[in-house]
Amino acid sequence: MTEEIKADILLVDDEEQFLKVLSQRMEGRGMKVDTSTSGEEALSKVQGKEFDAIILDLAMPGMGGMETLKRIRSENPDVQIIMLTGHGSVEKGVEAMKEGAVDFLEKPADLNKIMEKVAEAKQKRIILVEKKHEAHVKEILQAKGW
């Protein structure tokens, strides 16, 4: 059994049964999981909340995963997005990484692999947030002349 990882996750996939099963398995490993069945719903959820990682399906009806990725990243560049697809291709993986995804996994994704990627994403996010805070403190100190 893998260790528990405390993380807030948003899981985005149009396959409701897949969402249900994966979110239950992730919650069983200590994660707090929110779900969305569309790109539009995911966009509204990220506006009011910070997630340690977002696991986003590439192929969805309506707003697809790539468009959702671009929109989420434009509003929150620090967010860690892991793309997930049943229709994987190297080209799509490269495109997703260029748009800011931190990783790209094919379905059916191994739960241990997902957990490993989430742990890495959370660590990257912590580092980014710490750097932002350090820069902000420096700005304040310089503005005050300290």
C-alpha positions as MATLAB code, in Angstrom:
seq = 'MTEEIKADILLVDDEEQFLKVLSQRMEGRGMKVDTSTSGEEALSKVQGKEFDAIILDLAMPGMGGMETLKRIRSENPDVQIIMLTGHGSVEKGVEAMKEGAVDFLEKPADLNKIMEKVAEAKQKRIILVEKKHEAHVKEILQAKGW';
ca = [
       0.000    0.000    0.000;
       1.245    3.467   -0.886;
       1.517    6.205    1.671;
      -1.191    8.817    2.065;
      -0.727   12.143    0.332;
      -2.596   15.119    1.709;
      -3.625   17.178   -1.285;
      -6.602   19.080   -2.691;
      -7.325   17.729   -6.154;
      -9.739   18.697   -8.908;
     -10.572   15.759  -11.160;
     -12.078   16.741  -14.533;
     -13.520   14.076  -16.850;
     -16.780   13.699  -18.772;
     -16.990    9.989  -17.835;
     -18.933   10.115  -14.562;
     -18.284    6.483  -13.602;
     -14.537    6.999  -14.061;
     -14.703   10.169  -11.922;
     -16.585    8.362   -9.170;
     -14.216    5.378   -9.008;
     -10.984    7.398   -9.229;
     -12.108   10.025   -6.714;
     -13.098    7.302   -4.200;
      -9.735    5.579   -4.629;
      -7.843    8.869   -4.223;
      -9.892    9.857   -1.169;
      -9.044    6.441    0.284;
      -5.397    7.516    0.063;
      -5.931   10.731    2.024;
      -6.712   13.213   -0.743;
      -9.539   15.721   -0.795;
     -11.092   15.384   -4.250;
     -13.500   17.707   -6.031;
     -14.880   16.654   -9.422;
     -16.123   18.322  -12.602;
     -17.686   16.712  -15.653;
     -16.863   19.572  -18.051;
     -14.260   22.198  -18.795;
     -16.746   24.968  -18.059;
     -17.538   23.537  -14.623;
     -13.817   23.138  -13.885;
     -13.198   26.815  -14.756;
     -15.857   27.945  -12.300;
     -14.441   25.711   -9.542;
     -10.873   26.996   -9.889;
     -12.007   30.607   -9.584;
     -12.999   30.203   -5.965;
     -10.451   27.669   -4.764;
      -6.766   26.739   -4.861;
      -5.980   23.136   -5.774;
      -2.655   21.361   -5.283;
      -3.180   19.648   -8.635;
      -5.783   19.307  -11.361;
      -6.141   16.047  -13.251;
      -7.735   16.959  -16.555;
      -9.094   14.700  -19.298;
      -7.948   15.717  -22.756;
     -10.979   14.544  -24.768;
     -14.251   16.030  -23.513;
     -17.331   17.252  -25.378;
     -17.846   21.009  -25.425;
     -14.744   22.719  -24.102;
     -11.992   20.135  -24.550;
      -9.125   19.499  -22.175;
      -6.593   21.561  -24.128;
      -8.840   24.662  -24.130;
      -9.627   24.129  -20.437;
      -5.882   23.834  -19.718;
      -5.157   27.122  -21.536;
      -7.950   29.005  -19.758;
      -7.087   27.734  -16.278;
      -3.371   28.489  -16.782;
      -4.101   32.003  -18.097;
      -5.911   32.819  -14.848;
      -3.687   30.820  -12.503;
      -0.198   30.209  -13.939;
       0.990   28.382  -10.784;
      -1.637   25.651  -10.993;
      -0.257   22.151  -11.571;
      -2.224   20.318  -14.272;
      -1.796   16.653  -15.128;
      -3.419   15.709  -18.438;
      -5.134   12.339  -18.679;
      -6.382   10.712  -21.859;
      -7.690    7.501  -23.285;
      -6.582    8.690  -26.709;
      -2.950    9.489  -26.027;
      -0.470   10.578  -28.609;
       3.023   11.948  -28.338;
       1.952   15.083  -30.253;
      -0.894   15.833  -27.852;
       1.378   15.210  -24.883;
       3.975   17.624  -26.229;
       1.291   20.221  -26.988;
      -0.161   19.895  -23.469;
       3.300   20.301  -21.903;
       3.949   23.412  -24.048;
       0.681   24.863  -22.757;
       1.813   24.330  -19.185;
       0.692   20.841  -18.166;
       3.191   19.305  -15.747;
       2.541   15.758  -16.924;
       0.570   13.602  -19.326;
      -0.802   10.133  -18.479;
      -2.732    7.602  -20.540;
      -5.885    5.838  -19.348;
      -6.217    3.468  -17.726;
      -3.717    5.200  -15.495;
      -2.225    3.239  -12.638;
      -3.351    4.739   -9.310;
       0.177    4.568   -7.876;
       1.461    6.497  -10.906;
      -1.275    9.121  -10.471;
      -0.433    9.445   -6.768;
       3.255    9.864   -7.618;
       2.469   12.598  -10.176;
       0.155   14.392   -7.711;
       2.876   14.350   -5.037;
       5.360   15.837   -7.542;
       2.841   18.473   -8.644;
       2.076   19.458   -5.056;
       5.791   19.845   -4.322;
       6.274   22.052   -7.418;
       3.306   24.200   -6.392;
       4.677   24.643   -2.847;
       8.010   25.839   -4.275;
       6.287   28.289   -6.653;
       4.112   29.717   -3.874;
       7.118   30.090   -1.550;
       9.079   31.936   -4.257;
       6.141   34.297   -4.847;
       5.881   35.028   -1.125;
       9.630   35.682   -0.870;
       9.457   38.110   -3.808;
       6.457   39.866   -2.248;
       8.229   40.244    1.114;
      11.296   41.668   -0.693;
       9.093   44.207   -2.485;
       7.522   45.303    0.791;
      10.904   45.627    2.492;
      12.334   47.638   -0.393;
       9.275   49.897   -0.501;
       9.636   50.567    3.234;
      13.355   51.181    2.808;
      14.371   48.418    5.220;
];
